[in-house]
Amino acid sequence: MSDHPLSAISGLLTTVEAAAFLRLSPRTLEDMRVTGTGPRYFKLGPGKRSKVVYRKEDLEAWFTQFGFNSTSEYGRS
């Protein structure tokens, strides 16, 4: 097995890598998973302790939904 991160091998990002990509803390992403407010994620295997990974395109799609052109758009759903 090589020393490459998961992202280099498979195109998947760990929670730490995804948090760095989004400039959030890993704990924030963990909280978002609990509340259902964060980006789409995948669990590699069954059970509570299975590894969580993110696809970069899902992270990009998630943050794109929060783009605004002016402050008057904030209240729109």
N, C-alpha and C positions, 0 to 999 in steps of 0.2 A: 504494500500500500504506500502511496506517495504522501508527501507532506502538503499537497495542494489543498486549499480550502474547498469546501463543498461546491461553491459557486464556480470554480475553475473546472471541476470535473463534470458537473451536471447542469449548470445554468441555474441552480437553486441557491437561495441565500438563507443562511441561518438567521435566527432572531437578532443576534448581535450585528450581523452584516446588514440585514434589512433596516434595523434601527439606524445604523450609521448612514445608509443610503438616504433615509428619510430625515436625517438629523434629529432623531428622537432618541430617547433612552430605551434600552431593551425592556425596562419595567413598564414604560408607557405602552409599548406594543403588547406586552403580556396583559395589561389591564384592558386594552382594546379588544383582545381576544375574548376576555370574560364578558364584556359588555356588548360585543358584537358591533362595535363602531369602527373597527380597524380594517385593514386590507385583507383580502382573501388569503388564506393560508392552508397548508396541507400538513397532515400528520403522517409520518413514515412508520406505519404499523399501528396495531391496536393498543389500547391502554393509555392511562394517564401520563406515563413516562416516555411515550414515543416521541421521537424528534420532530420538532415543528420546523417547517421550511416555507419560504415564500418564493414566488416567481417574480422576477423584476417587472415583467409586463403588468402583473396584478398590482404591484406597488405604484407604478406609474399611473395606471387607470384610477386607482384609489385617490391619489393626491390631485389628479386632474379635475376631479369633481368639485374641488374646493377653490377653483380659479374664479376670480372676479375681475371685472373691468372698472368697477367703481364701487364706492362705499354704499351706494343706494341699492345694490344688489344683495347685500347681506341677508336681509329679511326674507328673500324669495326662496321658495321651496321647489 
